[in-house]
Amino acid sequence: MSGRKIDKKKVRDTAIWGLLLVAIAAGLFFGVQRKRNAKVQTLKIEISGLNEGEQLINEKEVKQILQLAAGKSLTNVNIKLLDIRKLEAKLNLDKRIDKADLYFDSNDCLHVKVTQKQPIMRIMEISGTEYFLDKEGDRIPYIRGSIVRAPIVTGVRDTFFDKMLVSDRPSKLKEVFEVMKYVSEDPFLAALIEQAHIEAGSTSNIVLVPKVGREKIIFGDGSDIRTKFDNLKIFYKDGMPKLGWNRYKTLNLSYTKQVRGILADPSNAPKIKPMVQDTLTADLNSKNNHNFHN
């Protein structure tokens, strides 16, 4: 027998910690068992991702998707009979949903948190097909009655297909998508533009319609997007207050470093400049010195 003295305090502390660990493990085990044998008391669905009052999908639709996936009612059902990862995956397959998370709280309430995708435009193909596109170019179903405010794009002749907007194939839909994506990311332009239209014919110009004023904006093709919009913003901020908000029926951004406009009433054009009676030119050669001519 060893002559070493036993440290009673150390033995006692070790025993206490051992008992605590056993108690914790037992508590966790019985807690899990209780949770598995418990029933879902309530279902709480939260939908976010859009402005207040806007909705791609509602609580009733979310509940229907979950019940179809589960094959049973989600309330008063045994928790262990629900595969919430499967239910989560089913919700995430819906094209209107960006992300879905499901979890139980300590009161056996099943929380369903749904983040909706954010449409930046609503496409109306000439064939009659309608859908939304988000900033990633993903197609979102348009369902009659959806409460979502997004600029409308009309005159679309292309038929959308997956990865269309990242393919090398030329497409007017791809051009107008890039234009309207730029609009959505600029607060001034987002507040200004409410519609885009692709004209028929050889030019297939993209035409923008502002929320206020009676002029239409001929954007041209999808090239030089930043430069064209910079010119337009300069014109709206510096030119329109001087020349009149309802003076022009058309603004054309297709010209290099210029915004040209056709007067709504040519009879009001100055008689001293007969060569430009029907047009307006905003000279944008210098960002610090803008000369607006009738």
PASEBA-1860 file (N, C-alpha, C; in nm, 3 decimals):
! residues 294
1> MSGRKIDK> 0.085/-0.120/0.000/0.000/0.000/0.000/0.087/0.123/0.000 ~ 0.051/0.217/-0.083/0.132/0.339/-0.096/0.117/0.426/0.028 ~ 0.224/0.492/0.056/0.222/0.582/0.172/0.170/0.720/0.138 ~ 0.128/0.742/0.008/0.079/0.874/-0.032/-0.057/0.901/0.032 ~ -0.077/1.021/0.080/-0.201/1.061/0.147/-0.308/1.095/0.042 ~ -0.430/1.041/0.063/-0.539/1.067/-0.031/-0.594/1.208/-0.009 ~ -0.608/1.283/-0.121/-0.663/1.419/-0.114/-0.815/1.407/-0.116 ~ -0.876/1.412/0.003/-1.021/1.393/0.015/-1.100/1.504/-0.057
9> KKVRDTAI> -1.048/1.626/-0.053/-1.117/1.738/-0.118/-1.124/1.716/-0.270 ~ -1.013/1.669/-0.326/-1.009/1.645/-0.470/-1.105/1.534/-0.509 ~ -1.108/1.428/-0.428/-1.199/1.317/-0.456/-1.344/1.365/-0.449 ~ -1.374/1.447/-0.346/-1.509/1.498/-0.331/-1.551/1.586/-0.449 ~ -1.461/1.677/-0.490/-1.491/1.766/-0.604/-1.513/1.687/-0.733 ~ -1.431/1.583/-0.752/-1.444/1.499/-0.871/-1.579/1.428/-0.873 ~ -1.619/1.380/-0.755/-1.748/1.310/-0.744/-1.864/1.405/-0.771 ~ -1.853/1.527/-0.718/-1.959/1.625/-0.740/-1.973/1.660/-0.888
17> WGLLLVAI> -1.860/1.683/-0.955/-1.864/1.717/-1.097/-1.919/1.600/-1.179 ~ -1.882/1.478/-1.138/-1.934/1.361/-1.207/-2.084/1.350/-1.195 ~ -2.137/1.375/-1.076/-2.282/1.371/-1.055/-2.353/1.480/-1.135 ~ -2.290/1.600/-1.142/-2.349/1.709/-1.219/-2.359/1.673/-1.367 ~ -2.251/1.614/-1.419/-2.251/1.575/-1.560/-2.357/1.470/-1.589 ~ -2.372/1.375/-1.497/-2.475/1.272/-1.514/-2.614/1.335/-1.512 ~ -2.633/1.431/-1.418/-2.763/1.498/-1.406/-2.795/1.577/-1.533 ~ -2.693/1.646/-1.586/-2.714/1.725/-1.709/-2.748/1.633/-1.826
25> AAGLFFGV> -2.674/1.524/-1.839/-2.699/1.429/-1.947/-2.839/1.369/-1.936 ~ -2.877/1.337/-1.811/-3.010/1.280/-1.790/-3.119/1.382/-1.824 ~ -3.093/1.509/-1.783/-3.190/1.615/-1.813/-3.207/1.635/-1.963 ~ -3.095/1.633/-2.036/-3.101/1.649/-2.180/-3.175/1.532/-2.244 ~ -3.146/1.411/-2.197/-3.209/1.291/-2.253/-3.360/1.296/-2.233 ~ -3.401/1.322/-2.108/-3.544/1.324/-2.080/-3.613/1.444/-2.148 ~ -3.536/1.556/-2.163/-3.591/1.672/-2.233/-3.618/1.641/-2.379 ~ -3.523/1.570/-2.442/-3.539/1.532/-2.581/-3.655/1.434/-2.596
33> QRKRNAKV> -3.662/1.339/-2.503/-3.771/1.242/-2.508/-3.906/1.310/-2.490 ~ -3.911/1.405/-2.395/-4.036/1.477/-2.373/-4.076/1.554/-2.497 ~ -3.975/1.619/-2.561/-4.002/1.697/-2.681/-4.051/1.606/-2.795 ~ -3.989/1.487/-2.806/-4.028/1.396/-2.913/-4.170/1.342/-2.892 ~ -4.210/1.330/-2.768/-4.343/1.277/-2.738/-4.448/1.387/-2.723 ~ -4.402/1.513/-2.726/-4.495/1.625/-2.712/-4.567/1.648/-2.844 ~ -4.673/1.725/-2.837/-4.750/1.759/-2.956/-4.734/1.907/-2.989 ~ -4.745/1.938/-3.118/-4.736/2.078/-3.163/-4.857/2.153/-3.107
41> QTLKIEIS> -4.830/2.254/-3.028/-4.938/2.330/-2.966/-4.992/2.440/-3.057 ~ -4.899/2.512/-3.119/-4.939/2.623/-3.207/-4.846/2.631/-3.327 ~ -4.893/2.698/-3.430/-4.815/2.721/-3.552/-4.809/2.871/-3.576 ~ -4.686/2.925/-3.585/-4.670/3.069/-3.607/-4.592/3.091/-3.736 ~ -4.655/3.159/-3.832/-4.593/3.185/-3.962/-4.560/3.333/-3.974 ~ -4.434/3.364/-4.006/-4.390/3.502/-4.026/-4.335/3.515/-4.167 ~ -4.386/3.613/-4.241/-4.344/3.635/-4.380/-4.283/3.774/-4.392 ~ -4.162/3.782/-4.447/-4.093/3.911/-4.459/-4.024/3.919/-4.595
49> GLNEGEQL> -3.954/4.030/-4.618/-3.874/4.044/-4.739/-3.922/4.150/-4.836 ~ -4.048/4.195/-4.822/-4.100/4.300/-4.910/-4.149/4.418/-4.827 ~ -4.185/4.526/-4.896/-4.238/4.641/-4.826/-4.370/4.606/-4.760 ~ -4.403/4.680/-4.657/-4.526/4.655/-4.583/-4.647/4.659/-4.677 ~ -4.732/4.559/-4.668/-4.850/4.553/-4.752/-4.830/4.478/-4.882 ~ -4.703/4.448/-4.917/-4.674/4.374/-5.039/-4.655/4.226/-5.007 ~ -4.699/4.139/-5.096/-4.695/3.996/-5.067/-4.695/3.912/-5.193 ~ -4.597/3.822/-5.205/-4.596/3.724/-5.313/-4.667/3.596/-5.270
57> INEKEVKQ> -4.655/3.564/-5.142/-4.713/3.444/-5.086/-4.772/3.478/-4.951 ~ -4.886/3.419/-4.917/-4.950/3.453/-4.789/-4.945/3.335/-4.692 ~ -4.991/3.359/-4.570/-4.985/3.257/-4.465/-5.064/3.132/-4.502 ~ -5.179/3.153/-4.563/-5.263/3.039/-4.601/-5.190/2.948/-4.699 ~ -5.121/3.008/-4.798/-5.048/2.929/-4.897/-4.931/2.855/-4.832 ~ -4.860/2.921/-4.741/-4.748/2.857/-4.671/-4.799/2.737/-4.592 ~ -4.910/2.754/-4.521/-4.968/2.646/-4.441/-5.010/2.529/-4.528 ~ -5.067/2.559/-4.645/-5.110/2.454/-4.737/-4.991/2.373/-4.788
65> ILQLAAGK> -4.881/2.442/-4.822/-4.760/2.373/-4.870/-4.707/2.279/-4.761 ~ -4.704/2.326/-4.637/-4.653/2.246/-4.526/-4.742/2.125/-4.498 ~ -4.872/2.145/-4.501/-4.963/2.035/-4.472/-4.959/1.929/-4.581 ~ -4.945/1.970/-4.707/-4.934/1.874/-4.816/-4.805/1.795/-4.805 ~ -4.696/1.865/-4.766/-4.567/1.796/-4.751/-4.568/1.700/-4.633 ~ -4.636/1.739/-4.526/-4.641/1.655/-4.405/-4.744/1.544/-4.418 ~ -4.846/1.568/-4.500/-4.952/1.470/-4.515/-5.048/1.468/-4.398 ~ -5.044/1.572/-4.318/-5.131/1.579/-4.200/-5.139/1.722/-4.151
73> SLTNVNIK> -5.230/1.747/-4.059/-5.240/1.877/-3.995/-5.114/1.902/-3.911 ~ -5.074/2.026/-3.901/-4.950/2.058/-3.828/-4.974/2.093/-3.682 ~ -5.098/2.101/-3.639/-5.127/2.128/-3.499/-5.184/2.004/-3.433 ~ -5.151/1.987/-3.306/-5.195/1.872/-3.227/-5.143/1.740/-3.284 ~ -5.026/1.746/-3.351/-4.963/1.626/-3.403/-4.834/1.603/-3.325 ~ -4.794/1.479/-3.307/-4.672/1.446/-3.233/-4.550/1.504/-3.304 ~ -4.468/1.574/-3.228/-4.352/1.642/-3.286/-4.259/1.544/-3.357 ~ -4.242/1.424/-3.300/-4.148/1.328/-3.359/-4.195/1.277/-3.496
81> LLDIRKLE> -4.322/1.302/-3.528/-4.373/1.258/-3.658/-4.348/1.360/-3.768 ~ -4.296/1.477/-3.730/-4.270/1.582/-3.828/-4.120/1.591/-3.858 ~ -4.087/1.585/-3.986/-3.949/1.605/-4.031/-3.938/1.751/-4.076 ~ -3.896/1.837/-3.983/-3.898/1.980/-4.017/-3.795/2.015/-4.124 ~ -3.688/1.936/-4.138/-3.592/1.963/-4.246/-3.656/1.936/-4.382 ~ -3.740/1.834/-4.388/-3.812/1.802/-4.512/-3.912/1.913/-4.544 ~ -3.982/1.960/-4.441/-4.080/2.066/-4.461/-4.011/2.196/-4.505 ~ -3.896/2.223/-4.445/-3.817/2.341/-4.480/-3.774/2.335/-4.627
89> AKLNLDKR> -3.725/2.216/-4.668/-3.680/2.199/-4.806/-3.795/2.217/-4.904 ~ -3.913/2.171/-4.866/-4.030/2.185/-4.953/-4.065/2.332/-4.974 ~ -4.061/2.410/-4.868/-4.088/2.553/-4.882/-3.983/2.622/-4.969 ~ -3.858/2.582/-4.952/-3.749/2.646/-5.027/-3.754/2.615/-5.176 ~ -3.836/2.517/-5.216/-3.853/2.487/-5.358/-3.947/2.586/-5.426 ~ -4.028/2.658/-5.347/-4.122/2.753/-5.403/-4.047/2.873/-5.460 ~ -4.073/2.905/-5.585/-3.999/3.012/-5.655/-4.023/3.151/-5.596 ~ -4.125/3.164/-5.514/-4.153/3.294/-5.452/-4.076/3.315/-5.323
97> IDKADLYF> -4.014/3.208/-5.273/-3.948/3.212/-5.142/-3.797/3.214/-5.158 ~ -3.733/3.307/-5.092/-3.587/3.315/-5.093/-3.527/3.221/-4.990 ~ -3.588/3.218/-4.871/-3.538/3.129/-4.765/-3.649/3.100/-4.665 ~ -3.651/2.974/-4.618/-3.747/2.934/-4.515/-3.675/2.865/-4.402 ~ -3.711/2.898/-4.278/-3.653/2.836/-4.158/-3.766/2.789/-4.068 ~ -3.754/2.664/-4.016/-3.852/2.609/-3.923/-3.783/2.566/-3.795 ~ -3.846/2.591/-3.681/-3.791/2.544/-3.553/-3.902/2.544/-3.447 ~ -3.878/2.464/-3.342/-3.970/2.459/-3.228/-3.913/2.541/-3.114
105> DSNDCLHV> -4.000/2.608/-3.039/-3.955/2.676/-2.917/-3.989/2.589/-2.795 ~ -3.959/2.640/-2.677/-3.978/2.562/-2.554/-4.125/2.537/-2.522 ~ -4.214/2.611/-2.587/-4.358/2.593/-2.563/-4.423/2.507/-2.670 ~ -4.341/2.433/-2.745/-4.390/2.341/-2.849/-4.465/2.414/-2.960 ~ -4.423/2.540/-2.984/-4.478/2.616/-3.097/-4.386/2.598/-3.217 ~ -4.444/2.563/-3.331/-4.366/2.549/-3.454/-4.360/2.686/-3.523 ~ -4.239/2.742/-3.530/-4.219/2.872/-3.595/-4.178/2.849/-3.741 ~ -4.242/2.920/-3.831/-4.210/2.914/-3.974/-4.177/3.055/-4.019
113> KVTQKQPI> -4.048/3.077/-4.050/-4.004/3.209/-4.094/-3.971/3.205/-4.243 ~ -4.045/3.283/-4.320/-4.032/3.283/-4.466/-3.985/3.421/-4.513 ~ -3.876/3.422/-4.589/-3.829/3.545/-4.652/-3.861/3.537/-4.801 ~ -3.939/3.632/-4.850/-3.980/3.631/-4.991/-3.869/3.684/-5.081 ~ -3.872/3.642/-5.206/-3.783/3.702/-5.305/-3.831/3.844/-5.334 ~ -3.742/3.925/-5.390/-3.774/4.066/-5.415/-3.774/4.095/-5.565 ~ -3.892/4.100/-5.626/-3.900/4.130/-5.769/-3.853/4.273/-5.798 ~ -3.781/4.291/-5.909/-3.742/4.426/-5.949/-3.816/4.468/-6.076
121> MRIMEISG> -3.889/4.375/-6.138/-3.968/4.409/-6.256/-4.072/4.301/-6.281 ~ -4.179/4.341/-6.347/-4.283/4.245/-6.386/-4.286/4.240/-6.538 ~ -4.258/4.123/-6.593/-4.249/4.105/-6.738/-4.385/4.066/-6.794 ~ -4.423/4.132/-6.904/-4.546/4.097/-6.976/-4.507/4.067/-7.121 ~ -4.490/3.938/-7.151/-4.456/3.898/-7.288/-4.576/3.922/-7.379 ~ -4.550/3.946/-7.508/-4.659/3.972/-7.601/-4.747/3.847/-7.618 ~ -4.695/3.731/-7.578/-4.773/3.607/-7.584/-4.879/3.603/-7.475 ~ -4.868/3.695/-7.376/-4.962/3.698/-7.266/-4.905/3.643/-7.136
129> TEYFLDKE> -4.789/3.580/-7.143/-4.725/3.526/-7.023/-4.674/3.639/-6.935 ~ -4.696/3.626/-6.804/-4.649/3.727/-6.708/-4.570/3.660/-6.598 ~ -4.465/3.728/-6.552/-4.385/3.679/-6.441/-4.299/3.794/-6.388 ~ -4.244/3.774/-6.270/-4.150/3.870/-6.212/-4.007/3.820/-6.235 ~ -3.911/3.913/-6.230/-3.770/3.879/-6.225/-3.709/3.948/-6.103 ~ -3.622/3.877/-6.030/-3.550/3.942/-5.921/-3.415/3.988/-5.971 ~ -3.333/4.045/-5.882/-3.206/4.104/-5.925/-3.106/4.000/-5.972 ~ -3.129/3.873/-5.937/-3.042/3.765/-5.983/-3.086/3.711/-6.119
137> GDRIPYIR> -3.198/3.761/-6.169/-3.250/3.712/-6.296/-3.332/3.586/-6.281 ~ -3.369/3.553/-6.158/-3.454/3.436/-6.135/-3.599/3.471/-6.163 ~ -3.667/3.378/-6.226/-3.808/3.398/-6.259/-3.896/3.365/-6.138 ~ -3.989/3.455/-6.109/-4.083/3.438/-5.998/-4.223/3.435/-6.057 ~ -4.303/3.335/-6.026/-4.439/3.328/-6.083/-4.522/3.451/-6.048 ~ -4.598/3.497/-6.145/-4.694/3.605/-6.118/-4.830/3.540/-6.100 ~ -4.889/3.560/-5.984/-5.020/3.504/-5.953/-5.118/3.619/-5.940 ~ -5.227/3.611/-6.012/-5.329/3.716/-6.006/-5.366/3.743/-5.861
145> GSIVRAPI> -5.365/3.868/-5.825/-5.397/3.904/-5.687/-5.273/3.929/-5.604 ~ -5.153/3.898/-5.659/-5.029/3.928/-5.586/-5.018/4.077/-5.562 ~ -4.984/4.114/-5.439/-4.975/4.256/-5.406/-4.828/4.295/-5.403 ~ -4.773/4.325/-5.521/-4.632/4.362/-5.532/-4.619/4.477/-5.629 ~ -4.554/4.583/-5.585/-4.532/4.699/-5.673/-4.392/4.686/-5.736 ~ -4.390/4.670/-5.868/-4.265/4.660/-5.941/-4.288/4.718/-6.080 ~ -4.187/4.784/-6.139/-4.203/4.838/-6.273/-4.244/4.730/-6.372 ~ -4.334/4.766/-6.464/-4.382/4.672/-6.565/-4.297/4.685/-6.691
153> VTGVRDTF> -4.264/4.572/-6.752/-4.190/4.570/-6.879/-4.279/4.505/-6.983 ~ -4.314/4.580/-7.089/-4.403/4.530/-7.194/-4.329/4.520/-7.327 ~ -4.396/4.457/-7.425/-4.338/4.444/-7.559/-4.230/4.337/-7.568 ~ -4.224/4.246/-7.469/-4.120/4.143/-7.467/-4.156/4.030/-7.562 ~ -4.069/4.004/-7.658/-4.092/3.898/-7.757/-4.011/3.773/-7.728 ~ -3.908/3.786/-7.645/-3.827/3.669/-7.608/-3.905/3.580/-7.512 ~ -3.885/3.450/-7.525/-3.942/3.356/-7.431/-3.836/3.320/-7.328 ~ -3.866/3.344/-7.203/-3.768/3.323/-7.096/-3.734/3.175/-7.080
161> FDKMLVSD> -3.604/3.149/-7.055/-3.562/3.013/-7.017/-3.454/3.026/-6.910 ~ -3.435/2.921/-6.831/-3.336/2.923/-6.723/-3.198/2.958/-6.779 ~ -3.127/3.044/-6.707/-2.992/3.089/-6.742/-2.988/3.174/-6.868 ~ -3.106/3.218/-6.913/-3.113/3.303/-7.033/-3.033/3.432/-7.013 ~ -3.043/3.488/-6.894/-2.983/3.619/-6.870/-2.832/3.614/-6.847 ~ -2.777/3.492/-6.839/-2.631/3.480/-6.826/-2.572/3.409/-6.948 ~ -2.656/3.381/-7.046/-2.607/3.315/-7.168/-2.546/3.419/-7.262 ~ -2.477/3.370/-7.365/-2.414/3.459/-7.464/-2.511/3.497/-7.577
169> RPSKLKEV> -2.629/3.441/-7.575/-2.726/3.466/-7.682/-2.783/3.607/-7.670 ~ -2.780/3.687/-7.779/-2.837/3.822/-7.774/-2.985/3.817/-7.740 ~ -3.029/3.913/-7.663/-3.169/3.913/-7.621/-3.209/4.052/-7.576 ~ -3.322/4.101/-7.625/-3.373/4.231/-7.579/-3.420/4.220/-7.435 ~ -3.468/4.103/-7.395/-3.507/4.085/-7.256/-3.386/4.100/-7.165 ~ -3.273/4.046/-7.208/-3.150/4.058/-7.131/-3.109/4.206/-7.119 ~ -3.122/4.280/-7.229/-3.088/4.423/-7.228/-3.177/4.501/-7.131 ~ -3.308/4.479/-7.142/-3.400/4.554/-7.057/-3.386/4.511/-6.911
177> FEVMKYVS> -3.349/4.385/-6.887/-3.322/4.339/-6.750/-3.208/4.418/-6.689 ~ -3.098/4.434/-6.764/-2.982/4.508/-6.711/-3.019/4.654/-6.686 ~ -3.101/4.713/-6.774/-3.144/4.853/-6.757/-3.228/4.867/-6.630 ~ -3.325/4.779/-6.613/-3.415/4.790/-6.499/-3.349/4.747/-6.369 ~ -3.251/4.659/-6.376/-3.174/4.625/-6.257/-3.098/4.749/-6.208 ~ -3.040/4.824/-6.303/-2.970/4.948/-6.268/-3.068/5.047/-6.205 ~ -3.187/5.057/-6.261/-3.291/5.145/-6.207/-3.322/5.107/-6.063 ~ -3.338/4.978/-6.036/-3.377/4.932/-5.903/-3.271/4.962/-5.798
185> EDPFLAAL> -3.147/4.976/-5.839/-3.036/4.999/-5.745/-3.006/5.146/-5.724 ~ -3.078/5.234/-5.793/-3.056/5.378/-5.782/-3.183/5.443/-5.726 ~ -3.180/5.500/-5.605/-3.301/5.556/-5.543/-3.372/5.659/-5.629 ~ -3.297/5.747/-5.696/-3.358/5.850/-5.780/-3.432/5.787/-5.897 ~ -3.367/5.693/-5.966/-3.428/5.631/-6.083/-3.545/5.541/-6.043 ~ -3.530/5.471/-5.930/-3.638/5.383/-5.883/-3.764/5.464/-5.853 ~ -3.746/5.586/-5.803/-3.861/5.672/-5.774/-3.917/5.735/-5.901 ~ -3.838/5.738/-6.008/-3.878/5.805/-6.132/-3.949/5.712/-6.231
193> IEQAHIEA> -3.894/5.592/-6.252/-3.939/5.505/-6.361/-4.043/5.405/-6.314 ~ -4.156/5.397/-6.388/-4.259/5.300/-6.352/-4.283/5.194/-6.460 ~ -4.228/5.214/-6.580/-4.253/5.117/-6.686/-4.142/5.123/-6.791 ~ -4.119/5.009/-6.855/-4.028/5.002/-6.970/-4.101/4.927/-7.081 ~ -4.073/4.967/-7.205/-4.138/4.903/-7.319/-4.035/4.881/-7.428 ~ -4.040/4.762/-7.489/-3.951/4.732/-7.602/-4.030/4.754/-7.730 ~ -3.987/4.853/-7.809/-4.059/4.886/-7.931/-4.041/4.778/-8.037 ~ -4.140/4.761/-8.120/-4.130/4.668/-8.232/-4.048/4.733/-8.343
201> GSTSNIVL> -4.001/4.654/-8.438/-3.928/4.709/-8.551/-3.780/4.680/-8.543 ~ -3.707/4.735/-8.638/-3.564/4.704/-8.651/-3.481/4.760/-8.537 ~ -3.521/4.877/-8.482/-3.440/4.938/-8.375/-3.466/4.873/-8.240 ~ -3.590/4.833/-8.216/-3.629/4.772/-8.088/-3.579/4.854/-7.970 ~ -3.603/4.985/-7.978/-3.559/5.073/-7.870/-3.627/5.036/-7.738 ~ -3.552/5.053/-7.629/-3.611/5.043/-7.496/-3.663/5.182/-7.461 ~ -3.790/5.191/-7.428/-3.853/5.318/-7.394/-3.895/5.313/-7.247 ~ -3.860/5.415/-7.171/-3.894/5.423/-7.030/-4.006/5.523/-7.008
209> VPKVGREK> -4.094/5.494/-6.914/-4.206/5.582/-6.883/-4.193/5.628/-6.738 ~ -4.183/5.759/-6.713/-4.170/5.808/-6.576/-4.304/5.809/-6.502 ~ -4.298/5.813/-6.370/-4.419/5.816/-6.288/-4.487/5.951/-6.295 ~ -4.408/6.056/-6.314/-4.465/6.191/-6.326/-4.419/6.252/-6.458 ~ -4.499/6.344/-6.509/-4.467/6.405/-6.638/-4.526/6.325/-6.752 ~ -4.536/6.387/-6.868/-4.600/6.320/-6.981/-4.500/6.275/-7.086 ~ -4.371/6.299/-7.062/-4.272/6.260/-7.161/-4.239/6.111/-7.152 ~ -4.197/6.054/-7.265/-4.143/5.919/-7.264/-3.993/5.933/-7.290
217> IIFGDGSD> -3.917/5.839/-7.239/-3.771/5.845/-7.245/-3.721/5.734/-7.337 ~ -3.664/5.773/-7.450/-3.608/5.674/-7.542/-3.467/5.641/-7.495 ~ -3.450/5.520/-7.442/-3.320/5.479/-7.389/-3.229/5.422/-7.497 ~ -3.289/5.372/-7.605/-3.210/5.309/-7.711/-3.188/5.162/-7.677 ~ -3.066/5.112/-7.703/-3.035/4.973/-7.668/-2.979/4.967/-7.525 ~ -2.932/4.850/-7.486/-2.886/4.832/-7.349/-2.741/4.868/-7.325 ~ -2.681/4.947/-7.415/-2.541/4.985/-7.398/-2.528/5.115/-7.319 ~ -2.409/5.139/-7.264/-2.376/5.264/-7.194/-2.483/5.303/-7.090
225> IRTKFDNL> -2.526/5.206/-7.012/-2.636/5.229/-6.918/-2.603/5.340/-6.819 ~ -2.487/5.332/-6.759/-2.451/5.431/-6.657/-2.443/5.572/-6.716 ~ -2.378/5.585/-6.832/-2.363/5.717/-6.895/-2.499/5.777/-6.930 ~ -2.586/5.697/-6.988/-2.718/5.747/-7.027/-2.798/5.794/-6.906 ~ -2.794/5.717/-6.799/-2.871/5.755/-6.681/-2.807/5.874/-6.609 ~ -2.674/5.884/-6.613/-2.609/6.003/-6.557/-2.655/6.128/-6.630 ~ -2.661/6.120/-6.763/-2.709/6.233/-6.843/-2.854/6.268/-6.808 ~ -2.936/6.164/-6.794/-3.078/6.187/-6.762/-3.093/6.254/-6.626
233> KIFYKDGM> -3.016/6.209/-6.527/-3.027/6.266/-6.392/-2.983/6.413/-6.392 ~ -2.879/6.442/-6.465/-2.835/6.582/-6.476/-2.945/6.668/-6.538 ~ -3.007/6.613/-6.643/-3.112/6.688/-6.712/-3.232/6.712/-6.621 ~ -3.275/6.609/-6.549/-3.390/6.623/-6.461/-3.361/6.720/-6.345 ~ -3.243/6.713/-6.293/-3.210/6.795/-6.176/-3.179/6.940/-6.212 ~ -3.113/6.958/-6.328/-3.068/7.094/-6.364/-3.147/7.156/-6.479 ~ -3.191/7.073/-6.573/-3.257/7.127/-6.691/-3.406/7.146/-6.678 ~ -3.475/7.046/-6.629/-3.621/7.051/-6.621/-3.674/7.169/-6.539
241> PKLGWNRY> -3.617/7.200/-6.422/-3.668/7.315/-6.346/-3.660/7.446/-6.425 ~ -3.563/7.456/-6.515/-3.546/7.579/-6.593/-3.637/7.581/-6.716 ~ -3.657/7.464/-6.776/-3.724/7.458/-6.905/-3.871/7.417/-6.898 ~ -3.913/7.360/-6.785/-4.054/7.322/-6.770/-4.074/7.172/-6.770 ~ -4.152/7.122/-6.675/-4.171/6.978/-6.656/-4.262/6.916/-6.762 ~ -4.355/6.991/-6.817/-4.448/6.934/-6.915/-4.422/6.986/-7.057 ~ -4.302/7.032/-7.080/-4.270/7.095/-7.207/-4.242/6.993/-7.319 ~ -4.197/6.873/-7.281/-4.150/6.779/-7.382/-4.230/6.649/-7.380
249> KTLNLSYT> -4.253/6.594/-7.498/-4.323/6.465/-7.505/-4.225/6.349/-7.519 ~ -4.100/6.379/-7.557/-3.999/6.273/-7.573/-3.862/6.324/-7.531 ~ -3.792/6.242/-7.454/-3.651/6.266/-7.423/-3.572/6.150/-7.482 ~ -3.465/6.181/-7.553/-3.387/6.077/-7.620/-3.247/6.073/-7.561 ~ -3.208/5.955/-7.509/-3.077/5.939/-7.446/-2.976/5.872/-7.537 ~ -3.013/5.850/-7.663/-2.928/5.774/-7.753/-2.807/5.852/-7.803 ~ -2.808/5.983/-7.786/-2.699/6.067/-7.839/-2.588/6.081/-7.737 ~ -2.465/6.080/-7.784/-2.348/6.090/-7.697/-2.346/6.224/-7.625
257> KQVRGILA> -2.338/6.220/-7.493/-2.325/6.338/-7.408/-2.439/6.438/-7.426 ~ -2.556/6.390/-7.468/-2.670/6.479/-7.487/-2.799/6.413/-7.446 ~ -2.893/6.496/-7.406/-3.032/6.453/-7.393/-3.110/6.540/-7.490 ~ -3.177/6.478/-7.587/-3.256/6.553/-7.684/-3.404/6.528/-7.660 ~ -3.482/6.632/-7.673/-3.625/6.617/-7.649/-3.708/6.679/-7.758 ~ -3.824/6.618/-7.782/-3.921/6.674/-7.877/-4.027/6.749/-7.798 ~ -4.052/6.872/-7.838/-4.149/6.955/-7.767/-4.289/6.897/-7.777 ~ -4.365/6.904/-7.668/-4.504/6.860/-7.669/-4.586/6.949/-7.761
265> DPSNAPKI> -4.552/7.079/-7.765/-4.623/7.175/-7.850/-4.519/7.253/-7.929 ~ -4.485/7.209/-8.052/-4.382/7.276/-8.132/-4.410/7.423/-8.156 ~ -4.535/7.467/-8.147/-4.567/7.608/-8.171/-4.509/7.698/-8.063 ~ -4.468/7.636/-7.949/-4.409/7.714/-7.841/-4.258/7.728/-7.855 ~ -4.201/7.669/-7.960/-4.056/7.678/-7.978/-4.017/7.821/-8.013 ~ -3.901/7.868/-7.966/-3.855/8.004/-7.996/-3.838/8.024/-8.146 ~ -3.888/8.135/-8.198/-3.881/8.162/-8.342/-3.742/8.204/-8.386 ~ -3.656/8.242/-8.291/-3.524/8.290/-8.329/-3.429/8.175/-8.359
273> KPMVQDTL> -3.470/8.050/-8.329/-3.384/7.936/-8.358/-3.463/7.833/-8.439 ~ -3.492/7.863/-8.567/-3.577/7.774/-8.647/-3.521/7.634/-8.664 ~ -3.390/7.614/-8.654/-3.332/7.483/-8.675/-3.359/7.388/-8.559 ~ -3.398/7.442/-8.446/-3.419/7.356/-8.329/-3.557/7.381/-8.268 ~ -3.654/7.417/-8.352/-3.787/7.446/-8.299/-3.852/7.325/-8.237 ~ -3.818/7.204/-8.284/-3.887/7.085/-8.235/-3.799/6.999/-8.144 ~ -3.681/7.049/-8.109/-3.594/6.966/-8.027/-3.533/7.044/-7.913 ~ -3.493/6.970/-7.812/-3.421/7.025/-7.699/-3.289/6.952/-7.689
281> TADLNSKN> -3.179/7.021/-7.666/-3.050/6.956/-7.649/-2.991/6.999/-7.516 ~ -2.955/6.903/-7.435/-2.885/6.932/-7.310/-2.739/6.897/-7.332 ~ -2.652/6.998/-7.334/-2.511/6.977/-7.357/-2.447/6.929/-7.228 ~ -2.393/6.806/-7.229/-2.340/6.745/-7.107/-2.190/6.722/-7.117 ~ -2.120/6.803/-7.197/-1.977/6.783/-7.213/-1.902/6.808/-7.083 ~ -1.951/6.901/-7.002/-1.886/6.930/-6.874/-1.986/6.910/-6.763 ~ -1.952/6.828/-6.663/-2.043/6.801/-6.553/-2.056/6.923/-6.460 ~ -1.967/7.018/-6.477/-1.973/7.135/-6.393/-2.038/7.255/-6.464
289> NHNFHN> -2.067/7.238/-6.592/-2.124/7.350/-6.667/-2.222/7.295/-6.769 ~ -2.349/7.291/-6.733/-2.453/7.234/-6.820/-2.527/7.346/-6.891 ~ -2.531/7.339/-7.022/-2.602/7.439/-7.101/-2.723/7.373/-7.164 ~ -2.842/7.420/-7.130/-2.965/7.362/-7.181/-3.026/7.459/-7.282 ~ -3.048/7.409/-7.403/-3.094/7.494/-7.513/-3.234/7.451/-7.558 ~ -3.317/7.548/-7.593/-3.445/7.518/-7.655/-3.424/7.498/-7.805
END
